[in-house]
Each structure stands twice: as structure tokens, then as C-alpha cells.
Amino acid sequence: MLNTSSSVNMPCASAKGRDLYKLTKNRDLGKLIINEHLPALLKNPLQGRLKHGDLKNIHSWDFNFRDVTYRILYELEDPTVRIFAIGVHDVAYRQAKSRK
């Protein structure tokens, strides 16, 4: 369970839920996202890189798992963190653009 002062809002929750579900089919990756990266993101959401262009005002939290780079793309609406997409680089960006 995530215990932080920030809240998480996942617009189109079913779509983001599917993103997370697909990634958690690999138990090790799912545990890494849920137990390490989401709590770290909520603890310090400004650590993510601010994007430009089509994804202006969207932040990217990047992490590697088994030589693959994954992204959590989110927007800050203090104190809420709105997650748009979770996935590998190109897929996450494509999903975030369509869900923004």
C-alpha cells in the first residue's frame, strides 16, 4: 500500500490500470513499479524530467528493468499526481499523447 502525502489520480483509470496490469504479469517488474517507483515518484514528483512539445507540462519518471527503459508519464496538480501512461519508451509516449 502506498502511504504518502500526495494522491494519485489516473485519468481514464481503466486504460492506466491495463498498462499496469500488463506490466505486472512479470511479477518482478510489477513489484518494482508498485513497491519502489510509484512510492518514490509520490515522495518526490519533481524529480521526473519535464517534457516539451506535444507533452508540455508532463513529467517522465524513467527506470530500467532487465536492460529495458520504462517510463511513468504524469502531470502534477498539487497535491495530486495524474498518471497518463506506464510502459516502455515509445508505447508510453504514444499512450500519453492519446490520453492527454
BELWOZI-V988983 format. One record per residue. N is the residue number from 1. RES is the residue in three letters. PSI is psi in degrees with one decimal (* if undefined). Layout:
{{N | RES | PSI} {N | RES | PSI}}
This chain:
{{1 | MET | 136.4} {2 | LEU | 128.1} {3 | ASN | 93.8} {4 | THR | 170.7} {5 | SER | -19.2} {6 | SER | 154.3} {7 | SER | 161.9} {8 | VAL | 131.0} {9 | ASN | 123.9} {10 | MET | 95.2} {11 | PRO | 146.2} {12 | CYS | 52.1} {13 | ALA | -35.5} {14 | SER | -36.4} {15 | ALA | -45.4} {16 | LYS | -33.6} {17 | GLY | -40.4} {18 | ARG | -39.9} {19 | ASP | -51.3} {20 | LEU | -41.3} {21 | TYR | -44.7} {22 | LYS | -41.6} {23 | LEU | -30.0} {24 | THR | -2.4} {25 | LYS | -30.5} {26 | ASN | 103.5} {27 | ARG | -40.4} {28 | ASP | -41.3} {29 | LEU | -43.4} {30 | GLY | -45.6} {31 | LYS | -41.3} {32 | LEU | -45.6} {33 | ILE | -51.2} {34 | ILE | -39.4} {35 | ASN | -22.5} {36 | GLU | -54.4} {37 | HIS | -43.8} {38 | LEU | -45.0} {39 | PRO | -39.3} {40 | ALA | -40.4} {41 | LEU | -44.1} {42 | LEU | -31.9} {43 | LYS | -37.9} {44 | ASN | 72.5} {45 | PRO | -19.1} {46 | LEU | -7.6} {47 | GLN | -26.1} {48 | GLY | 152.6} {49 | ARG | 133.3} {50 | LEU | 130.1} {51 | LYS | 167.5} {52 | HIS | 175.9} {53 | GLY | -131.8} {54 | ASP | -27.2} {55 | LEU | 33.8} {56 | LYS | 137.9} {57 | ASN | 5.5} {58 | ILE | 137.9} {59 | HIS | 152.8} {60 | SER | 120.5} {61 | TRP | 115.4} {62 | ASP | 141.8} {63 | PHE | 157.2} {64 | ASN | 144.2} {65 | PHE | 118.2} {66 | ARG | 51.4} {67 | ASP | 20.6} {68 | VAL | 133.7} {69 | THR | 127.8} {70 | TYR | 157.9} {71 | ARG | 141.7} {72 | ILE | 115.3} {73 | LEU | 127.6} {74 | TYR | 164.5} {75 | GLU | 144.4} {76 | LEU | 126.5} {77 | GLU | 80.5} {78 | ASP | 124.8} {79 | PRO | 19.3} {80 | THR | 141.0} {81 | VAL | 113.9} {82 | ARG | 112.9} {83 | ILE | 128.9} {84 | PHE | -35.6} {85 | ALA | 150.4} {86 | ILE | 124.0} {87 | GLY | -171.4} {88 | VAL | 162.2} {89 | HIS | -70.2} {90 | ASP | -40.8} {91 | VAL | -44.8} {92 | ALA | -43.6} {93 | TYR | -41.6} {94 | ARG | -43.0} {95 | GLN | -42.1} {96 | ALA | -40.7} {97 | LYS | -39.0} {98 | SER | -22.3} {99 | ARG | -9.9} {100 | LYS | *}}
